[in-house]
């Protein structure tokens, strides 16, 4: 248990807040990923509608 807390303290000492550019880059990549997953889901829904296996909610 002591080893775990020592490792936690070491990580917290090294950790830092992201600067503005790094934060914006992470936000852009995350937004792109969410948009891509939504688009893929929409395409799957369209395929299901055209095949007649899915109805539009």
Buried (B, 14 or more C-beta within 10 A) or exposed (E): EEEEEEEEEEEEEEEEEEEEEEEEEEEEEEEEEEEEEEEEEEEEBEEEEEEEEEEEE
